[in-house]
Amino acid sequence: MDHTESRQPMTVRRMAFEFTPDMERVFVKDDPDMSFTFLGAWIMLPYLEPYLIRTMRDALPHVKDPQLVDDLKRFCAQEGEHFRQHARANDIIRSLNPAYEALRPLEAELDAELKRFTREKPLKFNLAYAEGFESMTSASSRAQFECGLYDRTDSPLAHLAKWHVMEELEHRTVAFDIYEHVVGDWFYRVRTGFWAQKHYVGWVNRFKKVMVDAEGELIARYQTPEIVAARKAYNKHYWGRALPRILGTYMPWYNPAKVDLPPEYETARLHYSDVASALA
């Protein structure tokens, strides 16, 4: 493990993933449930990540530290690339099953709700929502690297996921630092952040259900006793790492700048910097 308190520069990477209709949707090896959980989350991202960007930009006039201003702008640039890449993948995924058209009214509903948060909720709430989301994803990203979650298939979706979670770790301090700088209320952060996480997971499950209900034949391929047993063992290993890291984000002493980063993160950071068109 690499214990770090130092600040690494955040790189804005322009990616060129090749998404095709024949790509493997079960990109978490032998695990359609987890794969469709992620796909459900990704359907959200063209709406959720613009909300995070709007929230950070609304905070900008309140940020006095020049380094935080730069971090905020790089965070927004990375998130912008994230939702553009996921929107590209989502267009392909939606085309694979006519039943996925049922996703579109849900997408419109989510988009309207998040835009309402921007209009009607106080900045304090929106910053706490952003921090709650980012702390959860950065904690789970650490576990995903430690367990090699995306290294067991060669689907373009696995590469998309690995790049994305690497950048979640790279910008893991920003939402926390901006919240502390502008608000600084630990109890409100934890209470509202936990609500935000429940809100996010609820939406993920709504999107996931549409896809799972349409994919009975595909899912059935992964229900042999051997596959199920291996999947349970792997998931026990993964959640044994992920849950303590997520719970740690609720502690009063939590600071994402001081967490241990797995060595696989640095390997991925260098790899995706090499293959991207990087803008320093």
Buried (B, 14 or more C-beta within 10 A) or exposed (E): EEEEEEEEEBBBBEBEBEBEEEBBBBBBBBBBBBBBBBBBBBBBBBBBBBBBBBBBEBBBEEBEEEEBEEBBBBBBBBBBBBBBBBBBBBEBBBEBBEEBEBBEEBBEEBBEEBBEBBEEBEBBBBBBBBBBBBBBBBBBBBBBBBBBBBBBBEBBBBBBBBBBBBBBBBBBBBBBBBBBBBBEEBEBBBBBBBBBBEBBBEBBEBBBBBBBEBBEEBBEEBEEEEBEEBBEEBBEEBBEBBEEBBEEBBEEEBEBEEBEBBEBBBEBBEBBEEEBEEEE
